[in-house]
Amino acid sequence: MTLVQLDALDLSALLCSRVCHDVISPVGAIVNGLEVLEDESDASMREFALELIAKSARQASARLQFARIAFGAAGSAGASIDLADAEKVSRGMFTDDKTQLAWSAPQALYPKNKVKLILNLVVIAQSAIPRGGLIDVTVKGDGEAPTIVITAKGSHARIPPHVEALMAGTPEGGTVDAHAILPFYAGLVARAAEMDVTFAITGDRVTIGAVPTPEAAPSPVAAPHDVPPADDEPPETALA
């Protein structure tokens, strides 16, 4: 299938839509809480409003910090990112009891695009367990050739619809909308990071793996007997 190419304006617009979608709910809850504070004199209602505002503000902050690394520049071109920072913003995304996060990775600086890939795969893993569960992130190896394994285990686990085609850049219908931009963008990041991503499911467990893209096989070297003799060399049948 033909690889879909988005121009810079469409890609940035769709990513902005995704970020707005993620933060509009907690920001709206903050606004609702402030309205309650303005209109209510009941102490219990005001306490509830303050708790709602505090929780929603933390949630909005966590989602923006995550988006800054997962979708944003997060440093100049060619910069590295500490995996500890990636873990921190990932944990901020799981503040409720619905989904738990386990993280096993070196304390090291990794190339930016590889860290961005990890974070985007974490979001895809979250969508693989719609009823919640456990997401286990394991990163091994150095930054140049890491092995990434993310497992999502939970009730009704499934590989998100069309995610493999979107990551390959060949979405059904040949178009990408705001709902599909995250896996499509994750595919762009994977190719920029020179990583191959695979999906597998066994029972209630979805496994997402990412390994370095194999290098092109070297050109075969001609065997000695395949090399023609030089003009000044006698043929093999010449007498001594």
C-alpha positions as CSV (number, residue, x, y, z in Angstrom):
1,M,0.0,0.0,0.0
2,T,1.0,3.6,-0.6
3,L,2.7,5.3,2.4
4,V,0.5,8.3,3.5
5,Q,2.4,11.5,3.9
6,L,1.0,14.4,6.0
7,D,2.3,17.9,5.3
8,A,3.7,19.8,8.3
9,L,0.5,21.9,8.8
10,D,-1.8,18.9,8.9
11,L,0.5,16.9,11.2
12,S,0.9,19.8,13.7
13,A,-2.9,20.5,13.6
14,L,-3.8,16.9,14.4
15,L,-1.2,16.7,17.2
16,C,-2.5,19.9,18.7
17,S,-6.0,18.5,18.5
18,R,-4.8,15.4,20.4
19,V,-3.2,17.5,23.1
20,C,-6.3,19.7,23.5
21,H,-8.4,16.5,23.7
22,D,-6.3,15.2,26.6
23,V,-6.3,18.4,28.7
24,I,-9.8,19.8,28.0
25,S,-11.5,17.5,30.4
26,P,-9.4,18.3,33.5
27,V,-9.4,22.0,32.6
28,G,-13.2,21.9,32.3
29,A,-13.4,20.3,35.7
30,I,-11.3,23.1,37.2
31,V,-13.7,25.7,35.7
32,N,-16.7,23.8,37.2
33,G,-15.0,23.7,40.6
34,L,-14.4,27.4,40.6
35,E,-18.1,28.0,39.7
36,V,-19.1,25.9,42.7
37,L,-16.8,28.0,44.9
38,E,-18.4,31.2,43.7
39,D,-22.0,30.0,44.1
40,E,-21.9,27.7,47.1
41,S,-21.7,28.6,50.8
42,D,-22.1,25.0,52.0
43,A,-18.8,23.9,53.6
44,S,-19.0,20.4,52.3
45,M,-19.6,21.5,48.7
46,R,-16.8,24.0,48.9
47,E,-14.5,21.3,50.2
48,F,-15.6,19.0,47.3
49,A,-14.9,21.8,44.8
50,L,-11.4,22.4,46.2
51,E,-10.6,18.7,46.0
52,L,-11.9,18.6,42.4
53,I,-9.8,21.6,41.4
54,A,-6.6,20.2,43.0
55,K,-7.0,16.8,41.4
56,S,-7.9,18.2,38.0
57,A,-5.0,20.7,38.1
58,R,-2.5,17.8,38.8
59,Q,-4.0,15.8,36.0
60,A,-3.8,18.6,33.5
61,S,-0.2,19.3,34.5
62,A,0.8,15.7,34.2
63,R,-0.8,15.4,30.7
64,L,1.0,18.5,29.5
65,Q,4.3,17.4,30.9
66,F,3.9,14.0,29.2
67,A,2.9,15.7,25.9
68,R,5.9,18.0,26.0
69,I,8.2,15.0,25.7
70,A,6.0,12.6,23.7
71,F,4.9,15.0,21.1
72,G,7.0,18.2,21.6
73,A,10.5,19.2,20.9
74,A,11.8,18.6,24.5
75,G,15.2,19.9,23.6
76,S,17.0,20.8,20.5
77,A,17.5,18.5,17.5
78,G,19.7,15.6,18.3
79,A,19.2,16.0,22.1
80,S,19.1,13.1,24.5
81,I,16.5,12.6,27.3
82,D,17.0,10.9,30.6
83,L,14.8,7.8,30.9
84,A,14.2,8.8,34.5
85,D,12.3,11.8,33.2
86,A,10.3,9.5,30.8
87,E,9.4,7.3,33.8
88,K,8.3,10.4,35.8
89,V,5.9,11.8,33.2
90,S,4.6,8.3,32.5
91,R,3.7,7.7,36.1
92,G,2.0,11.1,36.2
93,M,-0.4,9.8,33.5
94,F,-1.6,6.9,35.8
95,T,-2.8,8.7,38.9
96,D,-5.9,6.6,39.4
97,D,-6.4,3.0,40.5
98,K,-7.6,1.9,37.1
99,T,-4.2,1.2,35.6
100,Q,-0.9,0.5,37.3
101,L,2.6,1.1,35.7
102,A,5.7,-1.0,36.2
103,W,9.0,0.4,34.9
104,S,12.4,-1.2,34.4
105,A,15.0,0.7,32.5
106,P,18.5,1.9,32.8
107,Q,19.2,5.3,34.5
108,A,20.7,6.8,31.3
109,L,20.4,9.3,28.6
110,Y,18.8,7.9,25.4
111,P,18.4,9.6,22.0
112,K,15.3,11.8,22.0
113,N,13.4,9.9,19.3
114,K,13.8,6.6,21.1
115,V,12.4,8.1,24.3
116,K,9.5,9.6,22.4
117,L,8.8,6.2,20.9
118,I,8.6,4.6,24.4
119,L,6.2,7.2,25.6
120,N,3.9,6.9,22.5
121,L,3.9,3.1,22.9
122,V,2.9,3.5,26.5
123,V,-0.2,5.4,25.4
124,I,-1.0,2.8,22.8
125,A,-0.5,0.1,25.5
126,Q,-3.0,2.0,27.7
127,S,-5.6,1.9,24.9
128,A,-5.0,-1.9,24.6
129,I,-6.6,-2.5,28.1
130,P,-9.8,-0.3,28.0
131,R,-10.9,-1.6,31.5
132,G,-7.5,-1.0,33.1
133,G,-4.9,-3.3,34.3
134,L,-1.1,-3.4,34.4
135,I,1.4,-1.8,31.9
136,D,4.9,-3.1,32.2
137,V,7.7,-1.2,30.5
138,T,11.1,-2.9,30.1
139,V,14.0,-1.2,28.3
140,K,17.4,-3.0,27.9
141,G,20.6,-2.2,26.1
142,D,22.2,1.1,25.4
143,G,20.6,4.1,23.6
144,E,22.0,3.2,20.2
145,A,20.5,-0.3,20.1
146,P,17.8,-0.7,22.8
147,T,15.3,-3.5,23.1
148,I,11.9,-2.2,24.3
149,V,9.1,-4.5,25.5
150,I,5.8,-3.1,26.8
151,T,3.1,-5.5,28.0
152,A,-0.4,-4.5,28.8
153,K,-2.4,-7.0,30.8
154,G,-6.0,-6.6,31.7
155,S,-9.6,-7.7,31.1
156,H,-10.7,-7.5,27.5
157,A,-7.2,-6.8,26.3
158,R,-6.9,-6.3,22.5
159,I,-4.6,-4.9,20.0
160,P,-6.1,-1.4,19.3
161,P,-8.0,-1.4,16.0
162,H,-6.0,-0.4,12.9
163,V,-3.0,0.4,15.0
164,E,-0.5,-1.7,13.0
165,A,-1.6,-0.2,9.7
166,L,-1.5,3.3,11.1
167,M,2.0,2.8,12.5
168,A,3.1,1.4,9.1
169,G,1.8,4.7,7.6
170,T,-0.8,2.8,5.5
171,P,-4.2,3.7,7.3
172,E,-7.4,2.3,6.0
173,G,-8.9,4.7,3.5
174,G,-5.6,6.5,3.1
175,T,-6.6,9.3,5.6
176,V,-5.6,10.2,9.2
177,D,-7.9,12.0,11.6
178,A,-7.4,13.3,15.1
179,H,-8.5,9.9,16.6
180,A,-5.8,8.1,14.6
181,I,-3.0,10.6,14.8
182,L,-1.2,9.1,17.8
183,P,-0.4,5.7,16.3
184,F,0.4,7.3,13.0
185,Y,2.8,9.7,14.7
186,A,4.3,6.8,16.7
187,G,5.1,5.2,13.4
188,L,6.8,8.3,12.2
189,V,8.9,8.4,15.4
190,A,9.7,4.7,15.1
191,R,11.1,5.2,11.6
192,A,13.0,8.3,12.6
193,A,14.5,6.3,15.5
194,E,15.2,3.4,13.2
195,M,13.2,1.0,15.3
196,D,10.8,-1.8,14.2
197,V,7.6,-2.2,16.2
198,T,5.6,-5.4,16.5
199,F,2.3,-6.4,18.3
200,A,1.2,-9.7,19.7
201,I,-1.6,-10.9,21.9
202,T,-2.0,-13.9,24.1
203,G,-5.1,-14.2,26.2
204,D,-5.4,-11.0,28.3
205,R,-1.9,-9.8,27.5
206,V,-0.8,-7.5,24.6
207,T,2.9,-7.3,24.0
208,I,4.4,-4.4,22.1
209,G,8.1,-4.9,21.1
210,A,10.5,-2.5,19.5
211,V,14.0,-3.4,18.3
212,P,16.5,-1.6,16.0
213,T,15.8,-1.9,12.3
214,P,18.2,-4.4,10.8
215,E,20.9,-2.8,8.7
216,A,20.9,-3.5,5.0
217,A,22.9,-6.7,4.2
218,P,26.4,-5.9,2.9
219,S,27.1,-6.4,-0.7
220,P,28.6,-9.9,-1.3
221,V,32.3,-9.9,-2.0
222,A,33.4,-11.8,-5.1
223,A,35.2,-15.1,-4.3
224,P,38.8,-15.2,-5.4
225,H,38.0,-17.6,-8.3
226,D,35.4,-15.1,-9.5
227,V,37.9,-12.3,-10.0
228,P,39.1,-12.2,-13.6
229,P,42.9,-12.3,-14.0
230,A,44.8,-9.1,-14.7
231,D,46.0,-8.5,-18.2
232,D,49.6,-9.1,-17.2
233,E,48.8,-12.4,-15.3
234,P,49.2,-15.7,-17.2
235,P,46.0,-17.8,-17.4
236,E,45.6,-20.7,-15.0
237,T,46.3,-23.1,-17.8
238,A,49.6,-21.6,-18.7
239,L,52.7,-23.9,-18.3
240,A,55.2,-23.0,-15.7
